Amino acid sequence: MKKMLMGLLSVMMACCCAFAAASCGKKDKRQFAAPAGFAFDENTFVLSFDKTDGAESYNAKVLSNKGAVVYENAALKEEKIALADKNLSAGEYTANVSVNATEEKSASETAEYKFTVTYKIADRKSTRLNS
């Protein structure tokens, strides 16, 4: 019985040491703050947001009010999304943007920004040409 208890104790100690050693090598990563400061410029059809310190890239997606993806980039390198060539119709859209993880920090929560397009860019261009 004593040998069995000593063996069990040895196994438990070995497991604890292995767990402690594995935990020592890991750093707790801090998380990036979610992007903020969104703005949509309907004259240029550019959606912008504030730079997040330390961010190397962003995961960005823009959806129509019907859920169709109109823009997607998992490695966006700048704080703006050019939508002029997407031929957006008038309506409401939702942008979902998060900061991608780096070696120092984990990915942010996803920020959601809703914006409205009041006219189709093609209609605006043809109005300018006719003026």
N, C-alpha and C positions, 0 to 999 in steps of 0.2 A: 504494500500500500504506500509505504514511504517513497519507494522508487518511482511509483506511478505519479505521485504528487510532485516529486522533484522534476520528473520529465515534463509534466504539464506546466509547471512553473517555468522551466527552461524555454519551452515553446512560447509561452506568453511573453517572456522577457525578449526573446528574439523578435517576435512580432512588433513589440513596442519599440525596440531599437530600430527596426527597419522602417517603421512608420515615421519615427522622429527624424531619421536620416533623410528620408524622402522629403519631408516637410521643410527641412533646413535649407535645401537648395532652391526652393521656390520663393519668389518675391510676390507679395500681394500687389497686384497692379491696381493703380487707381483708374477710375473710369473718366473718359472725356465727358465734358458737359455737352448736352444736346445743342445743335446749332440754333441760333436765335437771330433776331434782327432781319427778318424776311421782308422783302419788298418786291412788288411786281410793277414793272414799267410798261404800260400798254403801248407807248409810242415805239419802243424798241423790241417789245416782247421778250424782255430779259427778266428773269427771276434771280434776285441776288439775296445773299445772307451774309452775316458777319463772319470774319475769319475766326477760327478756333485756334488758340495758341497751341502749337505742337502738332497740329493736324497735318498729315501728309496727303490724305485723300478723303473723299466723302463718298457715301453710297446714296445715290439720288434717284428718285422715281417720281414722275408726274403722271397722274391719272385723271381721266375725264370724269364727269359726274356719273357716267354709266360704268365706271371701273376699267375702261380701256386704258392700257399703258400708252402714253403719247411720248414719253421720254424715259430712258433708263441708262444709268451709267454707274457701275459699281466701283469705279476708280476715278471719280471726278477730281481734278487737281486744282480747280479754282472755285471761288465762292460765287459763281454765277452759272445760270443755265440759260443758254440761248434757245429760244423757242420759235423764232421767226420763221424757220424753215419747216416747222411742224404743221403748218396750215390749220391752226386751231380754229374751231368754230366758236361763236359766241356761247358762253356758258360758264359754269363753275368747274374749277379744277382743284386738285389736291396734290401738294408736293410733300413727299416724305423724304427727309434727309437725315442721315446719321454720319458721325465721324467714324472712319475705319480705325481699327486697332493698330497700334504700333508696338515696338518692343517694350516701350515704357508704360503705355496705358492701354486699357481695354476699350473696345468700341463704345460709343455713346448710345443712349436711348435714341429712338427715332423721333425727330421733331416733325410735326404735321403743320402745314400752312395751307390755308384755303384762299384762293384768289379767283377773281372773275374777269373774264374776257368779254367786252361788250360788243366787239365787232371782229369779223374775220380779217386777218391781215391782208389777204388778197383784195378784199373790198376796199380797204384803206388805200392800198397802192393804186388801184384803178381810179379812185376818187381824186388822188393827187395828180395823176396823169391827165385827167379831164379838166382840171382847174386851170 
